[in-house]
C-alpha cells in the first residue's frame, strides 16, 4: 500500500478493506480512511483523490487492477452516473453477504452492540430487477430522470431496470406528459402501479398536485377516486413481492409473542395492521400522516376490520398520552423512518411492553435505538435482515426484543 500524502489529484494504488455505509469501499492511507464508490472488498485499485479532509478522503477508482471474482458488468447503462443504484457491479448473492456485514459492523462500531447468533442471513428479494412498483422522478427543463450520486444534478434516463415492466413500458408516455409543463423549472413526478387494480397512475408535484391515469399509451388527467388519491399521497413499500414476506415475518413474530393488545407506531396506511388484526384482539395503529390514516380507515371499512383503531397523531404524542393514562400493551411494533425512534424508544421503555418488534430501514439509527433498549433491560432475540432494494445499499431489518424477567 502506498504511504504517500493524500493531496488532491494524487494517483495511488491500494486494496479495498471493506464495504461501508452507502455502498462505499473503504481503504486506508497512512491511517486515514479513503472512501471509493463502485469497488469491492479485496480488490486492488488505482484511485485518484478527489477531496482530502482532515479525518478522511474521497476518491474515484480509475483502474481495477485485480478485480474481485464477485465483480460483474452492471446491467444498467446509467450506473455510476445515476444515484439510484450503488451495488450493480456486484453479483446479487454477494450483495446480500456485504449488506449483512455492513449492518453488523454498523451495530458494533456505533453502539458496541454485537447481534451475534440473533442475526440471521438476509432474506433475498424474489427479483433482483423489475421489482419496483413505484418511483419518483426529477424533472428539470423538460428532462426526466433521477438525481446523480450525492448531488441534485439530473441524470436523464430513458429506462430503469428496477421498475416493474408495466412501469417501464409507460415511461415514454410519462416523458410526453412532462412536456406539457414547459414553464415549470424543477418539479417531481411519481408513477405508481396499483397492486389491486393493476392501473398505473402518475402524480405531478408541480405548482399544484395533478393526478393522471395511464390508458392506451397515454397519461390522461383524472379526478381520482378517494382510494387512489390517498394511496398516491401516502407512503407505500415499493417492492410489493418482498413486502409480502416482510409482513408475513412481522405478523408471525407478533403471533408468537401471544400478545392480546399491540401498539403499532409509524403505522402508515396499515401495512402491518391488517395482518396483525388476524392474530390478536386489539391494535392501536398510530400514524401522523392524515392521508395514510384516511386510506387505512377506508381499507378497514372494505375489509370489515373492527379490532384496529387508526389514530392520526405523532408517535411521541400518543406515547405521552399512553403513559399518562397508564395504558398497557404487551407488544409494541414500530416502523420508523431513517431517523429512527430516539425519543420514542425512551417512552416505549417506560411503557414496559413484554415484546418489541422494530422494523428498521437504517442500520445506524437502529444501532443507537437497540443499544438504548438493551441497556433498559430488553434482550435481542432475533435480527432478520430483509432486502427490499437489490442493487442499492439499503437494507431493511426486523428486530425482536423481549423484556428480561
N, C-alpha and C positions, 0 to 999 in steps of 0.2 A: 504494500500500500504506500502511496506517495505521502511524504511528510512535508510537502511544500506548502507555502502560505495559501489560504483560500481567498486571495484577492479576486475581484471580478474579472471575468474573461479568461481566467486560467483554465487550461485543459489538463485534466487529471484522470488517472486510472485508479479504480478502486473496486472493491467487492461489496455487493449489497448484503447487509446483515439480516434484515427482516423487513416485513411489511408493517406499516403503522397506520394510524387513523387517516381516513380519506384516500386509502389505497396507495399511499406514497411508499416508495422504498427508502430505507434509511441506511446510510453508511457513516463512517467517521473519518475525519482527517484531523490529526493532532488532537484527538479527543472531542472535537466539535462535530455535532450531528449535521449531516447533509441530507436533504430530502429531495428525492428524484421521482417523477412520475413515470409510469409505463415500464417499470423494471420488475424483476422477480428475485426473491432471496436466493443467494448463491451465485448469481451472475457476476462476472467481471465486466465492467462497463467503462467506457471513456466518457467523461462528463465535461460540461462547461458550466462553471459557476455563473449564476445569473444575479444572485443577491447574497451579499455577505453581511450578516448581522453579528452582534456580539456573542449570542449564545447558539446560533445555528446559521446554516446557509441553505439556499435552494439552488438547484441545478437542473439541467436537462441532459438526457443521455444523447450523445451524438454517435455512439457506436456500441453495439452489444458484442463484446469480444468473445465471450463464452456463453452462448445462450443456454438458458435453463431447458431441461427436457420437457417442462410444462409450458413452454412458450408456444403460442400458435399465431397464425396470421389472423388479425382481427377481421371479422366478417363485415364490420361497418366501415364504409369509406370516410366517415367523419370522425373516426377515433383520433384522439389527441387534439382535435380542434373543438368539437362539441364537449361540453362539460357533463353530459348525461351519464356516460359510462367511463369507469376508471380501470376495470379489470378485464376488458375484452381481449387482451393479449395473453390471457392465462386460460388453460383448459378449465372447463367448469368444475370438474372434480377437485382440482387443486384450488380453485377459488373458495370452495367450501372449507378446505383444510386451513387456508390462510385466514379466512374470516373468523374461524373459531380461535385461531392463535391470537389474532388481533384483539378479539373480545376478551379472552382470558388475560392477555398481557395488560390490557387497559384496567381490568379489575385489580390486578396485583399491583401495578405501578401507581395508580391514583389512590387506591383505598387500602392497599396491603390486604386485599380480600381475595384469597385463593379459593375458587369454587370446588376444586378437587374433583372427586368422583361424582359430585352432584351434577356436573356439566356433561351433557350428552353430545353425541355427534350432531351436526347441523342437519335439519330436515331439508332436503333439496326441493327446489321448485319442480313441478311436473314438466315445465317447459323453461329452457334457458333463454329462449327468444319467443316473440309473439305472445307475450303474456299480459301486457298492459291493456286494460280496458278503459283507461282514462289518461289524458295527458294535457298539460298546459303549455302553450306555445307563446313565444315572444314575437311581436310584430313591430318592425322598425322600417319606416319608409316603404311600406308595401311589401316587405320581405318577411317570410315566415320561417321561424327556426327556433333554436334553443340557445341558451346563454353559453358562452365559451367558458373554458375551465377557469374558475376563480375570478371571472370578470363579468361585467354587464354587457359585453360586446355580443352582438348577434352572430350566430353561425347559421346561415341559411341551409335548410335541408329540404330534400325532395322526398325523403323516406326516413323511417325509423324502424329498425328491426325488432325493437322491443314491443311495438304496438301489435295488438291483435290484427289479423289480416283484414277484418272488416274496416278498421280504422285506417289502415294503410291504403286501402282502396279509395277511401273518402278524402285522402289528403289533397289530390288535385282540386276537388270541389272546395275544400277549405281555403286553398290558395285563391281561387276565384272569389270566394266570399270576402276575404280581406281586401281585395281590390276595390270593394265598394266603399272603403274608408280612406280615400286619398288624402283628406285633410288632417287625419289623425297622425300625431307624431309617433309616440310609442304606446302600445297597449298590449293586452294579453287576450288570448282566446283559448277556451278549454273545450276539448272534444271528449265525449263520453259515450260508451256503449252500454246501454241499459241491459242488465242480465236477465230481467224478467220479460221485457217486450222484444228485445233484440234490436230496438231502434237506436239510431245514432243521433245525438244532439250536440249542438255547439252553443257555447255561451260566450258572447263577445263582451269583454270587460273594458269598454272604452269610456266615453263621457257618461254613458248610461249602460245598464245591462240589457242586452238584446238576445233573445232565445231563437234558436233555429232547429229544424229537423232535417235530416238527410233523406232525400226522397228522389229516386230515379236520377241519381248522379248529380243532384244539386242540393245545396242547403237553402231551405225556404224558411222565412221568418214565421214564427208561430206565437200564439198566446198559449203558453204551456199549461197543461192541467196541473193542479197543485202538487201532485206527487213528483212529476217530472221537474218542476221548478225547484222544489225543496231539495231533491236529490242533487241537482246541479249546484245548489248553493250550500251544500253540506260536504263534509269530508267523507269519502268512501275509500276503502282499500283498492289499489289499482291492479292487484293480481288476484282476481276472483278465485282461480283454482287453488292457489296456495292459501288464500284467506279461509277457504272451507276447512282446510287442515288446521289452521290456527284456531278457528272457532271450535272445532272438534276437540283439540287438545285442552283448551281452556275449560270447556264445559265438562270434560272428563275429570280434570283436576278438581273442579268445583263439586262435582258429584261425589268424588272420593272424600272430600272434606266433611261430608254429611251435615253441612250447614243447612239450617232451615231458612235463614234470612241472610241476604247478601246486599252489601252496599257497593254499587258499581260507580266508579268515578271516571270522568273523562269518557262518558259512555257513547258519545257521538250519536248516530241515528239508530243505536241499538244493535250494533254489530254482534255483540255477545249476548245482549239482553234476552233475545227471543229463544236462543238455545238454552240459556240458564233457566228460563221460565219453565222448561220441561223437567228441570232437575230439583227445584226447590220451591218452597212455599211462597216466599216473598222476596222481591227485589226492588230496591230503590236505585234508579239509574239517573245519575246527575251529570248534566252537560250544560255548559254556558252558552253554546250556540243555539239561539232560538229556532233557527231553520231546521237544525238537526233534531231538536226536540219535537217540533211540529211534525216532521217526517216520521219520527218514531211513533208518535201517538196515532198518526194516520195508519201506519202499518199494523199497530197493535189492534186498532179497530177492525181492520180487514181480517187479521188472524184470530180475532176474538180472544186476545191475550189479556187477562184481567188481573194477573198477580204481579205486574210490573208497574211501578209508579215512576213516570218520567218527570224529572224536575229540572227546570231551566234556571240554574244557578252555577256559580263557580264552585269548584270542589272545596276550596278553602272556606267559603262562606257556609256551605252546607255542613262541613265538618264542625265548624264552630257551633252551629245550631245543634248538631247531634250530641256534642259534648255537653252543652248547656242543658239539654233535655235528658241526658244520660241514656241515650238510645243504645240499644245493644244489637250488634251484628256479629255473627260468628265468622263471617267471611267478608273480606274487603278485596275487590277486584279493581285494579286501576290500570289505565292505558294512556299515560300522559304523553304530551308532545316531547320533542327532543330536549326541551329544558328540564325534563324530569319532574319530580314532585318533592322538592326540598322542604317547603313549608308543610305540605300535606303529609309527608312521612312523619313529621313530629306530631301532627294531630292524630294520625292513624295509630301511632304508638300509644297515645293516651286513650284511644277508643278500646284498645286491648282485644282485637279480634283473635280468634284461635288460629286462623289461617289468613295469609295474604297471597294473592296472585298478582304479580307485577308484570305487565306486558310492556316491553321497552323497545324503542327504535334507536337508542343512542347509548352505547356502552359506557361513555364517560360519565353521564349523569346517573346511569344505573349503578355504576361503581359507588358513587357518593351515597345514593339512597340505600343500597344494600348494606353498606358499612354502617350507616346510622341505625338501620333496623336490627342488624346483627348485634350492635352494641346495646340496643334496647332490649335484647333478650330473645330475638327471633332467630331461628336456625334455617339455613338454606337447605331445602330438601331436594329440589330439582332446579336445574337451569337448562332450558331447552332452546338452543338457537334454531331459528327458522328463517330460511332465505326467501324473502318476498321479492327481492330485486336482483336477480342474476345480472352479471356484467358490471355491477356497481359495488361500491364499498359498503353499502348499507346492509345491516343485519338486524332483524327483529329477534327478540328472545322472550321466553316465558319463564318467570321465576316463581317457584312455590316456596313460601316461608311459613313455618309454624312456630307458635309461641312456646317457649320452653316451660315445662310444668313447674 
